[in-house]
Amino acid sequence: MNALRLPSGLLAVLLCAALAFPLTGFLDPVEDALQDVVDAHPGDEAVAKAAGKCLAALALLAEGTPLTTEMKAAAKVAKSIEKSFPAEAALLAALADAAADYRDGVGAARDRLAGAIALPNVTAKTRAALQKTLGKIDTALLAADAAATSAGRIKGLGKAAKYVLIAPGGPGESTATWVVDSLAVPPSTEGVDLDGDGTPDNNLGTLLTAMGLGTTLSDALASGELVLLIRMWWINSFASDPLVATGIVNGEDTDGNPADNFGGSETFLVASGLEPDGNPTVRTGTSLAAGRYEVALDASTLALPGIVLPPGTLMRIAGTASAAANAGVLGFPVPASTVTAAIDALAATLPPEQALLLNLLKLSLPTLTDLDTDGDGTADAISAALEFTSVPATISIP
């Protein structure tokens, strides 16, 4: 921000102006325009005094001032400017721009709230509370948009901002992205509860290990063939947050050097699978408690080597997230017919003794089939699980 250049006699104004200005920066051009008015009227104490009062009011807003407090002060300053300088076109234009900036900011927060309401897995109670708050925000925005002056508009936007800030379970502004750096097949006793009986489901664990899936996935990660990204947005706090959005998407290594993919700062290209908001199409809502979360996401669009899942297959993730890492377990059903076909295809490439072992394992599939995915009362899929770890990453959109 430019240094204050009021006449030296106005010491009180100079002292006030030495304080920190609002965090948003929306009023910086207004400050500059006020100073230009003072410079255009040298020796005019009335102009200097009117401008000084406005600048002093802004200067009292220190770092960390709540947005609603800033906007309340901004509305008062705007009213003073419109009263004291009705003919200063550049100053009034800067004020109108500031009002537009506040409108954009509050509107973006409003849109985040609307997006949160539309997420799957949001409880009915939370959705009802958010919808009620959204209605109040929209009413306040309509009134602000109808205001005849910048002062009236900023005042109305301040009311809308109050509702955004108090929205119960409303979305925050932080986003975190991680790239999966390890995938492993856990023992059959470890996994995610897929059928709601309160116990982990992973009947396919032993067979997947025998088929070498863990090695296949590790090689794919190491070579850069598989880039699996997990993203959370609308985060207020990893420690405790009643509503965040979570999504998964495949990416591509941008520099062709897989050796640096897991350094914690790599950028990955995502050519498809993102919405206009820059977040994954495959998304849902969840909550965070000490970093812990659980989600159910459509996994059929993911390109996992050695795993082909039919459309609509839900993958459940139970993990623990922080800004530095995200780790947990993925659980998903694999159709028994898919497992049979995979065994037959792999057995055809192996020496007879190894193929015999796989075929013997295939005989156990009826006893392993534990999930009814089509609701007809007959189990048709086998539960599977993968342990994962991940490190921070960045998404690049072409």
C-alpha distance (Angstrom), angle and dihedral (degrees) to the residues before:
residue distance angle dihedral
M1 . . .
N2 3.80 . .
A3 3.80 119.1 .
L4 3.79 116.3 -99.8
R5 3.82 112.0 -101.4
L6 3.81 104.6 -172.7
P7 3.84 119.9 143.1
S8 3.81 111.6 -73.4
G9 3.78 93.4 -117.8
L10 3.80 92.8 70.5
L11 3.82 96.0 78.5
A12 3.78 94.7 157.2
V13 3.78 90.8 56.8
L14 3.80 90.9 48.2
L15 3.79 91.1 52.4
C16 3.78 92.3 50.4
A17 3.78 92.1 46.6
A18 3.79 91.1 57.2
L19 3.80 89.4 71.7
A20 3.82 123.6 92.0
F21 3.78 119.1 -81.9
P22 3.83 127.3 -134.5
L23 3.77 118.0 -61.4
T24 3.80 96.7 -128.9
G25 3.80 94.1 63.1
F26 3.81 89.6 -146.8
L27 3.81 90.2 123.6
D28 3.81 96.7 49.3
P29 3.83 93.6 93.9
V30 3.81 88.6 49.1
E31 3.79 89.6 55.6
D32 3.80 90.6 49.9
A33 3.79 91.9 47.9
L34 3.81 90.7 50.0
Q35 3.78 90.0 52.6
D36 3.81 89.9 49.6
V37 3.81 89.1 54.8
V38 3.82 90.1 51.9
D39 3.81 91.0 48.2
A40 3.81 90.8 50.0
H41 3.83 90.5 56.1
P42 3.83 105.4 45.8
G43 3.78 113.1 -170.8
D44 3.78 93.7 11.7
E45 3.78 101.6 131.2
A46 3.81 93.1 -176.2
V47 3.80 91.6 58.2
A48 3.80 91.8 43.3
K49 3.79 91.7 49.1
A50 3.83 94.4 49.4
A51 3.80 92.2 46.4
G52 3.79 91.6 44.1
K53 3.79 92.5 56.0
C54 3.78 90.4 53.1
L55 3.79 93.1 47.5
A56 3.78 92.0 46.8
A57 3.80 91.1 53.3
L58 3.80 90.4 52.4
A59 3.80 92.8 44.8
L60 3.80 91.7 58.1
L61 3.79 89.2 67.4
A62 3.80 101.7 94.7
E63 3.80 129.7 -165.9
G64 3.79 110.4 -67.7
T65 3.80 94.9 29.3
P66 3.83 108.7 154.6
L67 3.79 114.2 -107.8
T68 3.79 92.6 -120.1
T69 3.82 90.8 54.0
E70 3.79 90.7 49.1
M71 3.79 92.2 50.0
K72 3.80 92.6 48.0
A73 3.80 89.6 54.2
A74 3.81 90.7 43.4
A75 3.81 90.5 54.8
K76 3.82 91.1 53.0
V77 3.81 91.6 47.8
A78 3.79 90.5 48.1
K79 3.80 90.5 52.5
S80 3.82 90.8 50.9
I81 3.79 91.9 48.4
E82 3.78 93.8 49.3
K83 3.82 89.8 49.5
S84 3.82 97.8 43.3
F85 3.82 101.2 36.3
P86 3.84 107.9 30.4
A87 3.82 92.2 148.8
E88 3.83 98.6 48.7
A89 3.80 99.9 101.7
A90 3.81 96.8 -179.1
L91 3.80 92.2 50.3
L92 3.80 92.6 48.1
A93 3.81 89.9 47.9
A94 3.82 90.6 52.5
L95 3.80 88.5 50.6
A96 3.81 91.6 50.3
D97 3.81 89.4 50.1
A98 3.80 90.4 52.2
A99 3.80 89.7 51.6
A100 3.81 89.3 50.6
D101 3.82 90.4 50.5
Y102 3.80 90.8 52.4
R103 3.80 88.8 48.2
D104 3.79 91.4 52.8
G105 3.80 92.0 48.1
V106 3.78 95.5 48.6
G107 3.80 90.5 41.9
A108 3.80 91.1 54.0
A109 3.80 90.5 50.9
R110 3.79 88.8 48.6
D111 3.81 90.8 52.1
R112 3.82 91.2 49.9
L113 3.78 88.4 54.3
A114 3.81 91.7 49.7
G115 3.80 89.8 49.4
A116 3.80 90.7 51.4
I117 3.80 90.9 53.6
A118 3.81 90.0 55.3
L119 3.81 95.3 51.9
P120 3.81 119.2 110.8
N121 3.80 117.7 -113.3
V122 3.82 94.6 33.1
T123 3.79 107.0 138.8
A124 3.78 118.5 -115.1
K125 3.80 90.7 -118.4
T126 3.79 93.5 52.6
R127 3.81 92.5 43.8
A128 3.81 91.8 51.7
A129 3.81 91.7 49.7
L130 3.80 92.1 48.2
Q131 3.81 92.2 47.7
K132 3.80 90.7 51.9
T133 3.80 90.4 51.2
L134 3.80 91.6 45.5
G135 3.80 89.7 55.6
K136 3.81 90.8 54.0
I137 3.80 91.0 48.5
D138 3.80 92.4 50.5
T139 3.80 91.6 49.3
A140 3.82 90.9 50.8
L141 3.81 91.5 47.0
L142 3.81 92.0 51.8
A143 3.79 90.1 52.6
A144 3.81 91.8 46.7
D145 3.80 92.4 49.7
A146 3.79 90.3 51.4
A147 3.82 93.7 52.8
A148 3.81 114.4 118.4
T149 3.83 95.9 -145.0
S150 3.80 137.2 44.4
A151 3.79 88.8 -119.0
G152 3.80 91.6 55.0
R153 3.78 91.5 45.5
I154 3.81 94.6 51.0
K155 3.81 90.5 46.6
G156 3.80 90.7 53.2
L157 3.78 92.1 45.9
G158 3.80 88.6 52.8
K159 3.79 88.7 59.8
A160 3.80 90.9 50.3
A161 3.81 90.5 48.3
K162 3.80 89.7 54.6
Y163 3.79 90.2 59.7
V164 3.81 91.8 46.9
L165 3.79 90.7 53.8
I166 3.81 95.3 47.8
A167 3.81 96.1 43.4
P168 3.83 105.2 134.5
G169 3.76 107.3 -118.7
G170 3.78 89.4 -4.8
P171 3.81 119.8 165.6
G172 3.78 123.5 -92.7
E173 3.78 126.9 -144.2
S174 3.81 104.1 -115.2
T175 3.81 123.4 106.3
A176 3.81 129.3 -165.7
T177 3.80 129.4 -170.5
W178 3.80 128.5 -170.4
V179 3.79 132.9 -175.3
V180 3.80 116.5 -142.8
D181 3.81 108.3 -115.7
S182 3.81 99.3 177.5
L183 3.79 137.9 29.1
A184 3.80 123.0 -178.8
V185 3.80 136.5 171.2
P186 3.82 107.3 -117.6
P187 3.82 124.1 -148.8
S188 3.78 114.8 -78.0
T189 3.82 89.4 -105.5
E190 3.82 91.5 63.5
G191 3.78 127.2 67.6
V192 3.81 143.7 86.8
D193 3.79 127.6 -55.1
L194 3.80 103.5 -106.3
D195 3.81 101.4 165.2
G196 3.80 100.4 43.8
D197 3.80 98.0 -113.4
G198 3.81 93.1 120.5
T199 3.82 96.4 -111.7
P200 3.84 130.3 101.7
D201 3.81 116.0 -96.7
N202 3.80 119.6 -148.0
N203 3.80 109.7 130.9
L204 3.78 91.5 150.1
G205 3.81 95.0 58.0
T206 3.79 98.6 98.6
L207 3.80 93.5 44.2
L208 3.81 93.8 47.6
T209 3.80 89.5 51.8
A210 3.80 90.6 50.4
M211 3.81 89.6 49.9
G212 3.81 90.5 53.5
L213 3.80 96.1 -118.7
G214 3.80 92.8 144.6
T215 3.80 90.8 57.7
T216 3.80 91.6 45.1
L217 3.79 92.1 53.7
S218 3.81 94.1 43.9
D219 3.80 90.8 51.5
A220 3.80 91.2 47.8
L221 3.81 91.7 52.2
A222 3.80 93.3 45.8
S223 3.80 93.3 49.4
G224 3.80 94.9 45.7
E225 3.80 91.7 -117.0
L226 3.81 88.3 119.8
V227 3.79 119.1 46.0
L228 3.80 110.7 171.1
L229 3.79 116.2 -178.0
I230 3.80 127.4 -164.8
R231 3.79 117.7 -163.1
M232 3.79 134.2 -172.3
W233 3.78 124.5 -173.3
W234 3.80 139.4 173.6
I235 3.81 87.5 47.9
N236 3.79 119.6 168.5
S237 3.80 97.0 170.5
F238 3.79 137.0 -14.9
A239 3.81 88.4 -145.6
S240 3.79 94.2 62.5
D241 3.79 128.5 -8.0
P242 3.81 125.0 152.1
L243 3.81 94.7 -156.2
V244 3.79 133.5 25.5
A245 3.79 131.3 149.3
T246 3.80 120.8 -120.2
G247 3.78 131.0 -169.7
I248 3.80 142.9 165.6
V249 3.79 130.9 -146.2
N250 3.79 140.7 162.8
G251 3.79 118.8 -111.1
E252 3.78 141.4 -174.2
D253 3.79 131.1 -122.6
T254 3.82 106.6 -108.8
D255 3.80 99.7 -159.0
G256 3.80 101.0 39.8
N257 3.80 91.2 -123.8
P258 3.83 110.2 112.3
A259 3.80 90.8 -177.9
D260 3.82 91.1 80.1
N261 3.81 97.6 41.5
F262 3.78 94.6 103.0
G263 3.78 101.6 41.8
G264 3.80 92.0 108.2
S265 3.81 97.9 -110.4
E266 3.81 105.6 60.7
T267 3.80 121.2 132.5
F268 3.81 119.3 -137.8
L269 3.77 128.6 -163.4
V270 3.80 117.6 -125.1
A271 3.79 108.0 -166.6
S272 3.82 96.1 174.4
G273 3.77 140.2 6.9
L274 3.82 96.9 64.1
E275 3.79 129.5 111.7
P276 3.85 123.4 -135.9
D277 3.81 88.5 -92.0
G278 3.82 88.3 65.8
N279 3.80 94.6 -112.2
P280 3.83 130.1 112.8
T281 3.78 120.2 -76.6
V282 3.81 88.0 -140.6
R283 3.80 98.2 72.0
T284 3.77 144.8 138.5
G285 3.80 141.0 170.7
T286 3.78 127.6 -99.2
S287 3.80 141.9 155.2
L288 3.80 132.8 -116.2
A289 3.81 125.9 -134.9
A290 3.80 114.9 173.8
G291 3.80 85.1 -22.4
R292 3.81 93.6 -56.6
Y293 3.80 119.5 130.8
E294 3.81 142.6 161.0
V295 3.79 126.7 -155.2
A296 3.79 140.4 169.4
L297 3.82 115.5 -142.5
D298 3.79 136.5 173.5
A299 3.80 103.5 -101.5
S300 3.81 99.0 179.5
T301 3.82 93.1 95.0
L302 3.79 94.2 55.8
A303 3.79 118.7 102.8
L304 3.81 102.1 -135.6
P305 3.83 112.8 168.0
G306 3.79 111.3 -119.5
I307 3.82 93.4 10.8
V308 3.80 122.2 91.7
L309 3.79 113.2 179.3
P310 3.81 125.2 -171.0
P311 3.82 120.9 -116.9
G312 3.78 114.2 -76.0
T313 3.80 95.6 24.6
L314 3.78 108.7 153.7
M315 3.79 119.0 -140.2
R316 3.79 116.0 -160.2
I317 3.79 117.8 -150.5
A318 3.80 124.1 -163.9
G319 3.78 110.3 -175.7
T320 3.77 150.2 139.2
A321 3.80 118.8 -119.9
S322 3.77 135.9 -166.8
A323 3.77 133.8 157.5
A324 3.81 88.3 -93.1
A325 3.82 102.1 45.0
N326 3.80 147.9 -1.0
A327 3.80 120.5 -154.3
G328 3.77 138.0 161.6
V329 3.80 144.0 99.1
L330 3.80 132.4 -53.2
G331 3.79 116.6 -150.7
F332 3.80 126.9 -170.9
P333 3.83 142.3 155.0
V334 3.80 119.8 -110.4
P335 3.82 116.6 -159.8
A336 3.79 111.0 -113.4
S337 3.80 89.1 -130.4
T338 3.81 89.9 56.5
V339 3.81 91.1 51.8
T340 3.81 91.3 49.2
A341 3.81 92.0 50.9
A342 3.81 91.7 47.2
I343 3.81 92.1 51.3
D344 3.81 91.7 49.2
A345 3.80 92.1 49.0
L346 3.80 93.3 48.1
A347 3.81 94.1 43.9
A348 3.81 90.1 55.9
T349 3.82 89.4 62.4
L350 3.82 97.9 47.1
P351 3.82 134.4 82.9
P352 3.84 112.7 -93.2
E353 3.81 95.9 -101.6
Q354 3.82 92.9 52.2
A355 3.79 91.9 43.3
L356 3.81 88.8 52.4
L357 3.79 90.7 54.9
L358 3.80 91.4 52.3
N359 3.79 91.9 47.8
L360 3.79 89.9 51.6
L361 3.80 88.8 52.2
K362 3.79 88.8 50.3
L363 3.79 88.9 61.4
S364 3.81 88.3 65.1
L365 3.83 94.2 57.4
P366 3.83 95.5 97.3
T367 3.80 89.9 58.0
L368 3.82 91.7 45.7
T369 3.80 95.7 50.2
D370 3.80 101.6 103.3
L371 3.81 110.4 151.8
D372 3.80 131.7 77.8
T373 3.82 104.3 -152.8
D374 3.82 99.0 170.4
G375 3.80 98.5 45.7
D376 3.79 96.7 -122.0
G377 3.79 93.5 125.1
T378 3.82 95.0 -106.6
A379 3.79 123.9 103.2
D380 3.80 109.9 -118.2
A381 3.81 105.4 162.8
I382 3.78 139.9 51.4
S383 3.79 123.0 -129.4
A384 3.80 116.9 -118.3
A385 3.79 135.5 179.5
L386 3.79 140.5 -167.0
E387 3.79 127.5 -164.9
F388 3.79 114.0 -138.8
T389 3.77 141.5 -173.3
S390 3.79 126.3 -170.5
V391 3.79 141.7 -174.6
P392 3.81 132.9 -149.8
A393 3.79 117.8 -74.3
T394 3.81 142.0 162.3
I395 3.79 130.5 -121.6
S396 3.80 121.4 -134.6
I397 3.80 119.7 -161.4
P398 3.83 117.4 -153.8
